[in-house]
Amino acid sequence: MKGMEEKTNVMRALDKGKVCYQAHTYGDTGAVSGLEVARVLKENPDTVFKTLVTVGKSSAHYVFMVPVSKELDLKKAAKSVGEKRVDMVASRELLPLTGYIHGGCSPIGMKKQLRTVIDSSAEQHDRIFFSAGKIGYQIETTLKELNKALQFELHDVSE
């Protein structure tokens, strides 16, 4: 955990679940977008995942994780969770719903655990990266390890 000044709630949750992971920080690099984060970490953008929160026609909320190099396909996403339609949650709704702000949203440690779908492309990689719950911090782990702390499904949901 080189250069790590503090542990985030996500890291504490992973520790509690005995998940093997590596934490990374990209601090004051100015990286904002997922592609910039991948560049700063010197990682393949297909292995760095963004966490997106949606709401279905039924009013249920869902979490989707897709590579920063791709976009969430809303039709595929809706089909994967049995909804007629899903839409992105507005940024202002993110904090009260999840406890996270835009740019620092993690699938781990949300106020209420939401049904989570990871793009099936994750299976093609030995490890993936995702937000550690705070801007400037990323977690690196395998799907097998992640499954110790997070129930998720794998579906093709990106375009």
BELKA-V496643 format. One record per residue. N is the residue number from 0. PHI is phi in degrees with one decimal (none if undefined). OMEGA is omega in whole degrees, 0 to 359 (none if undefined). D_LAST is the distance of its C-alpha to the last C-alpha in whole Angstrom. Layout:
n:N phi:PHI omega:OMEGA d_last:D_LAST
n:N phi:PHI omega:OMEGA d_last:D_LAST
This chain:
n:0 phi:none omega:183 d_last:33
n:1 phi:-61.3 omega:175 d_last:34
n:2 phi:74.8 omega:183 d_last:35
n:3 phi:-82.1 omega:181 d_last:34
n:4 phi:-82.3 omega:185 d_last:36
n:5 phi:-150.3 omega:175 d_last:35
n:6 phi:-95.5 omega:175 d_last:33
n:7 phi:-88.3 omega:177 d_last:31
n:8 phi:-59.6 omega:178 d_last:31
n:9 phi:-62.7 omega:180 d_last:28
n:10 phi:-62.7 omega:178 d_last:30
n:11 phi:-63.6 omega:178 d_last:33
n:12 phi:-65.6 omega:178 d_last:31
n:13 phi:-66.4 omega:177 d_last:30
n:14 phi:-60.4 omega:181 d_last:33
n:15 phi:-61.2 omega:180 d_last:35
n:16 phi:-84.8 omega:180 d_last:32
n:17 phi:55.2 omega:179 d_last:33
n:18 phi:-89.3 omega:174 d_last:30
n:19 phi:-79.5 omega:180 d_last:30
n:20 phi:-152.3 omega:173 d_last:28
n:21 phi:-125.0 omega:178 d_last:28
n:22 phi:-95.9 omega:178 d_last:28
n:23 phi:-130.5 omega:173 d_last:27
n:24 phi:-126.6 omega:176 d_last:28
n:25 phi:-121.2 omega:169 d_last:27
n:26 phi:35.0 omega:187 d_last:30
n:27 phi:-92.8 omega:181 d_last:31
n:28 phi:-81.5 omega:183 d_last:28
n:29 phi:85.0 omega:179 d_last:27
n:30 phi:-66.2 omega:180 d_last:23
n:31 phi:-118.6 omega:182 d_last:21
n:32 phi:-75.9 omega:178 d_last:18
n:33 phi:-59.4 omega:179 d_last:16
n:34 phi:-65.5 omega:177 d_last:16
n:35 phi:-66.7 omega:178 d_last:20
n:36 phi:-61.9 omega:179 d_last:20
n:37 phi:-59.8 omega:180 d_last:19
n:38 phi:-64.1 omega:181 d_last:21
n:39 phi:-63.9 omega:179 d_last:24
n:40 phi:-78.7 omega:183 d_last:24
n:41 phi:58.3 omega:181 d_last:23
n:42 phi:-121.4 omega:176 d_last:20
n:43 phi:-62.2 omega:180 d_last:17
n:44 phi:-58.3 omega:178 d_last:14
n:45 phi:-72.8 omega:180 d_last:12
n:46 phi:-102.7 omega:179 d_last:15
n:47 phi:-100.1 omega:187 d_last:15
n:48 phi:-107.4 omega:173 d_last:14
n:49 phi:-100.8 omega:181 d_last:14
n:50 phi:-106.1 omega:184 d_last:15
n:51 phi:-118.8 omega:181 d_last:14
n:52 phi:-110.7 omega:183 d_last:17
n:53 phi:-127.5 omega:174 d_last:16
n:54 phi:-128.7 omega:180 d_last:19
n:55 phi:-89.1 omega:177 d_last:19
n:56 phi:-58.1 omega:180 d_last:21
n:57 phi:-78.8 omega:185 d_last:24
n:58 phi:79.3 omega:175 d_last:24
n:59 phi:-75.6 omega:179 d_last:23
n:60 phi:-103.4 omega:182 d_last:21
n:61 phi:-137.8 omega:175 d_last:18
n:62 phi:-111.8 omega:176 d_last:16
n:63 phi:-124.3 omega:176 d_last:13
n:64 phi:-116.6 omega:180 d_last:12
n:65 phi:-132.0 omega:178 d_last:9
n:66 phi:-58.4 omega:180 d_last:10
n:67 phi:-64.6 omega:180 d_last:11
n:68 phi:-81.5 omega:184 d_last:10
n:69 phi:-128.2 omega:177 d_last:6
n:70 phi:-117.3 omega:175 d_last:6
n:71 phi:-74.9 omega:175 d_last:6
n:72 phi:-87.7 omega:186 d_last:5
n:73 phi:-62.8 omega:179 d_last:9
n:74 phi:-69.4 omega:178 d_last:10
n:75 phi:-64.1 omega:180 d_last:9
n:76 phi:-62.3 omega:180 d_last:10
n:77 phi:-59.9 omega:180 d_last:13
n:78 phi:-60.4 omega:184 d_last:14
n:79 phi:-65.3 omega:180 d_last:14
n:80 phi:-111.4 omega:176 d_last:17
n:81 phi:73.6 omega:178 d_last:19
n:82 phi:-105.1 omega:175 d_last:18
n:83 phi:-74.4 omega:183 d_last:18
n:84 phi:-159.8 omega:169 d_last:16
n:85 phi:-130.2 omega:178 d_last:15
n:86 phi:-129.9 omega:177 d_last:15
n:87 phi:-66.7 omega:175 d_last:15
n:88 phi:-75.8 omega:178 d_last:19
n:89 phi:-64.7 omega:181 d_last:21
n:90 phi:-52.9 omega:183 d_last:22
n:91 phi:-66.9 omega:180 d_last:26
n:92 phi:-88.4 omega:186 d_last:25
n:93 phi:-64.7 omega:183 d_last:23
n:94 phi:-62.0 omega:179 d_last:27
n:95 phi:-63.7 omega:182 d_last:29
n:96 phi:-78.2 omega:189 d_last:26
n:97 phi:-110.0 omega:187 d_last:25
n:98 phi:90.3 omega:181 d_last:28
n:99 phi:-118.6 omega:176 d_last:25
n:100 phi:-97.6 omega:177 d_last:25
n:101 phi:-58.0 omega:180 d_last:21
n:102 phi:95.0 omega:180 d_last:21
n:103 phi:-133.3 omega:184 d_last:23
n:104 phi:-83.9 omega:179 d_last:21
n:105 phi:-122.1 omega:177 d_last:21
n:106 phi:-73.0 omega:181 d_last:20
n:107 phi:-95.8 omega:172 d_last:24
n:108 phi:80.4 omega:176 d_last:27
n:109 phi:-69.0 omega:179 d_last:26
n:110 phi:-53.1 omega:176 d_last:29
n:111 phi:-132.5 omega:180 d_last:28
n:112 phi:-68.6 omega:180 d_last:25
n:113 phi:-100.9 omega:176 d_last:22
n:114 phi:-56.7 omega:188 d_last:20
n:115 phi:-120.0 omega:178 d_last:18
n:116 phi:-122.7 omega:176 d_last:15
n:117 phi:-106.2 omega:179 d_last:13
n:118 phi:-56.2 omega:185 d_last:10
n:119 phi:-62.0 omega:177 d_last:12
n:120 phi:-61.9 omega:179 d_last:11
n:121 phi:-60.0 omega:180 d_last:14
n:122 phi:-65.3 omega:181 d_last:16
n:123 phi:-80.7 omega:186 d_last:16
n:124 phi:-121.4 omega:178 d_last:18
n:125 phi:-65.6 omega:183 d_last:21
n:126 phi:-148.9 omega:177 d_last:21
n:127 phi:-129.3 omega:177 d_last:18
n:128 phi:-116.8 omega:175 d_last:19
n:129 phi:-156.2 omega:185 d_last:19
n:130 phi:-61.6 omega:176 d_last:21
n:131 phi:-90.7 omega:175 d_last:25
n:132 phi:91.1 omega:180 d_last:25
n:133 phi:-151.5 omega:178 d_last:26
n:134 phi:-57.6 omega:180 d_last:25
n:135 phi:98.5 omega:182 d_last:26
n:136 phi:-128.4 omega:179 d_last:26
n:137 phi:-131.4 omega:175 d_last:23
n:138 phi:-109.6 omega:174 d_last:24
n:139 phi:-119.7 omega:178 d_last:23
n:140 phi:-159.9 omega:177 d_last:24
n:141 phi:-95.7 omega:176 d_last:23
n:142 phi:-62.1 omega:180 d_last:21
n:143 phi:-61.2 omega:179 d_last:24
n:144 phi:-67.9 omega:180 d_last:26
n:145 phi:-58.1 omega:182 d_last:24
n:146 phi:-64.6 omega:176 d_last:24
n:147 phi:-70.0 omega:185 d_last:28
n:148 phi:-115.3 omega:186 d_last:27
n:149 phi:-145.0 omega:172 d_last:24
n:150 phi:-81.0 omega:180 d_last:23
n:151 phi:-148.4 omega:175 d_last:20
n:152 phi:-118.0 omega:176 d_last:18
n:153 phi:-110.5 omega:177 d_last:15
n:154 phi:-145.1 omega:174 d_last:12
n:155 phi:-77.0 omega:183 d_last:9
n:156 phi:-125.6 omega:182 d_last:7
n:157 phi:-109.4 omega:176 d_last:4
n:158 phi:-124.4 omega:none d_last:0
